[in-house]
Amino acid sequence: MVNLPLLTLGVTLIGCVLAVLGAVTYAAGRAQRQALVERMSRTGPLAIESGRRRRFSGVDRRLRRTRLGKRIERSLSATGLETTPGEYVVYVIAALVVLYVVMASVFAPFFGLIAAVIGLWGAGGFLDWQRMKRTEAFINQLPELTRVLANATQAGLALRTAIGMAVEELDDPAREELRRVADQLALGRSLDEALDDLVGRLPSRELTVLVSTLILSNRAGGTIVSSLRNLTETLEERKETRREVTTLLSQVKVTAVAVPVLGMGFLLLINGMRDGALDDMTSALGGRIAVVIAAGLYALGFVLINRLTRVRI
């Protein structure tokens, strides 16, 4: 006859053991999933893990499935910012809300709407500015990069090995960008594809010339050392010329920012002369149209001044 209490005790013990094993397996799987999410939340396909805890992971996962999220991810990967698309969108929304509240309380609610629209346009302009800033910093490192590559190839090292040496010798942003190239080469991509991706992230004439030189020399052989030596001298001269042009145009660029600031100062002056003047002006349709036209003219002047001072060397 079966001992029912003993059988019940045995089944209970087995159930407890299975429950403990299930809890351990669930905890391990959850930890692996969290680690995978943190790796996939990095900016760029081959970005370096910074160890920083990523925020808004749920928003980031949903955003990456959309076309907008993919475009934001590409833009962020070119800026070098350690920010995920989800974090960027949440920060932009929070900044727009704060901007609206501040402008609505200082000027008038209608000015808050205009400031939010300008802030949304400025969010995309901020990414472009960061990308241009990173590109400029990388261009300034190109003479040193070509010098390192020339020395390595003159010593008899392959171009892939020379790129790995440049990663150790140079500082950011060249170190991070070349590390991406080295990682792509380690994953089996060709040198042409890896360097083309580099040009796509940091488009510039100097980098295009360097990449074309490296690709042609890698395909056909030839005197890559002498080519890199000559290119180093040319890049040094262009670096000095760009620095002089930037110094000459700095005053004009300050003017592009000062003009809109003066316009806001005039609005504060008008509102200070009679309290509620801006509310009365924006309450009428004609006043709103005038404000929109004035804001558009200020934005157009800012864009035109920046375009006119953008000198290509």
N, C-alpha and C positions, 0 to 999 in steps of 0.2 A: 504494500500500500504506500502510496506516495505521501511523504511528509509535507503537508501543505505549508506550515510555517517556514520550514527550511527552504522550500521552493520559492516562497514569496521573498524571503530574505536574499536568496541568490539572485532572483530577477531584479530586486531593488538595487543590489550592489552593482550588477552589470549596467543597469540604467544610470547609476551615479557615475560609473567610470566613463560610459559613453557621453554623458553630459559634460564631464570635465574635459574629455578629449575634444568634444565639439566646441566648447568655450575657448580652449587653447587654439584650435584651428581657426576659429572665427577671429580671435585677436591677432593671430599672425597674418591672416589674409587682410584684415583691416589695416594693419601696419604697412603691408606691402602695397595696398591700394593707395594709402596716403603718400607713401614715398613716390609711387608712380605719378600721382597727381601733381606733387611738387616738382617732379622732373619735367612733366609736360607743361607746367605753368611758366616755365622759363621763357624769356623773350628771345625768340630766334630759335631755329632748329638745333643749333650747336652752341648755344650760349653757355657760359661758364656758371656753374652753380655757386651762388654767393652765400648760401646758408641762411638767407633771410626768409622768415616765415611769410608765405604769400597770403594776402588777404582777399576776401570776396572770391573764393575759389568756385563757388556755385555760379556766380554771375560770369566768371571767366570761362567756365566750361560751356555754358549756353551761348555766350557771345562768340566763341571760336567756331561754332557751327555755322554762323551767318557770314555773308559776304562782307558786311561791314567789319566784323571782328577780324577776318583774315586780312583786310586792308590795313586795319589799325595795327595788327601784329607785324606786318611787313614794315610799316612805318616805324614802329618802335624798335625793331631789330636793327634798323639803319641808324638810329640815334644813339644806341649804346646805353639807354636808360634801363635800369633794373626794375621795370614796371611791366606787369602783365596787362593785356587788353582790358580785363575786367576792372583792375585797379584804376587804369587810366580813365575809363568811362565813368566810374563812380566818382573819382576826384573831379572830373570835368563837370558832372552834374551838381556836385556839392559847391564847386566854385561858382557856377552860374546862379545857383540859388542865393549864395551869399552876395554875389555881385548885384543881383536884382534887389535884394533887401536893402543894401547900402545905398544904391543909386535912388531907389524909390523913397527912402527916408531922407536923404540929403537934398535931392532935387524934386522929383515928382514920379508917381507910378509909371507914367508913360516913358520916362527916361530909363526906368528899370528894365522895361521890355527892350528898348533899343540897346542898352548895355548888355543884356543877355544874348541878343542876336550877334552883337559885335564880339562878345566873349566866346560864342560858339565858333565864329570864324577865326578868332585868335587861338583857339585850341588847336586847330589844324595848322595854323601858322607857327605855333610853338614847336610842333614836331618838325616842320620844315626848317625852322631856325636851328634846332638842335642837330638836325642832320647836316646842315651847312657848316655849323660850328665844328662838328666832328670831322667832316670832310676837310675843312681848313687845317685842323690839327694834324690830320693824317698826311696832308700834302706837305706840311712843314717837316714831317719826319721822313719824307721820301728820299732826300739826299743821304741821310744816314742809312736808310734801308738799302739803297743801291750800293753804298759803300760796303755794307756788311755782305751783301750778296756777291759783289765783285771779289772781295777778299776770300770768301768761302769757295767760290768757283775757281779762283786762281790757285787755291790750295789743292785742287783736284776733287772736291766734293761735288756730289750730284746736286741738281737744283732743288730737289725735294729736301735733301739734308740741309742745304743752305737756308731754306725757308724755316726749318726747325731751329737752326742756330739764330736766325733773326728774331724768333719768338723769345728766346732767352736773353737776347742783347737789348732789345728795344723796350720802350715804355708804352703805356696805353696812349692812344687807341690802336697804334700799330701792332702791339703785342696781341691784343684780343682779336683783331681782324686776321692777322696771320695765323693765329691759333685755330681759327675757324677753317682757314685754308688747309692747314696741316691735318686737322681732324677729318676734313672731307677727303683728302688724299689717303689717309689711313683707312677710310671706309671703302676705298676702291674707286673713287671718282677720278677722272682724268685731270691732268694739270690744267688743260684748257677750260674745262667746266668750272673748276674751283676758282681760277683767276677771273673768269667771266662773272661769276657770282660776286666776287669782290668789287669789280667795277660797277656792277648793278647796285650794290649797297652804297658805294661811295663814288658816284660819278664825277670825274674830273679829267681834264685833258692830260695832266701830268701822269696820273695813274694809268690812263689808257695807253699812253706812249710806253710806259714801263711794262705793262702787261703784254703789249704787242711785241716788244723787244724780247721778253722772256719766252713767249709762245713761239715766235719765229726761230729763236736760237735753240729751243728745245726740239723743234721739228727738224730743222735743217742743219743743226750744229753751227759751226762757225765761231767767230771770235766774240764770245759773249762777254769776256772780261773787258776788252777794250770798249765795247759798246756800253757797258755799265759804267766804266770810268768816264767816258764822254757825257753820258746821261747825268752822272753825278754833278759834274761841273755846270751843265745846263740848268739842272734843278736848283742848284745853289744860287745862280744868277736870277732865276725866276722868283725864288723865295725872297730875295732882297727887293726885287721890283714890286712884288705884291705887298710887301711890308710898307714901302714908300707910298704906294697908291692908297692903302688903307689909312695911313696917317693923314694924307692930304684930304681924304673924303670924310674924315671923322666929324668935322664940324657940320657938314651938310647932313649927315645922318642924325646928328643931335637935333638939327632943325626939324627933321621929319617927326620927331617925338614931341618937340616943344610946341609946335603949332596946335595939335589937338589939346594939349594941356592948357594952353592959353585960352582956348575956346571954353573949356570947362571952368576956368577961372572967371571968365566973363559971365557965365551962367550963375555962378555963386555970387558974383557981385550984383547981378540983377535981382536975385532972390533976397540978397541982404538989404538992398535998398527998399524993397517992399515985400513983406512976408506973404507968401502965397502967390507971387507973381507967376512963377512957373506953373503952378497948378491951374491958374486962370488961363495961361497961354495954351497949355496942352488940353484943356477941356473943350476948346473949339477945334473944328476940323481944319481950319486954315492954319492954326498954330501947330497942329500935329504934322501937317504936310510940310510946313516950314522947318520943323525940327528934323524930320526925316531927310529932307533935301540937304540941310546943313550937315547932318551926320554923314550922309553919303559923300558930300564934297570933301569933308575932312578925311574920310577913309580913302577917297580917290587921290587926294594930295599926298597922303602917306605912302600909298602904293607907288605913285608916279615918282616920288623923290627916291624911294628905294630902288626902283627900276633904273632910273637915270644914273644913280651912283654905283650901279653894278657893272664894274669894268672887267671885261674878260681879257686876260693877258695870255 
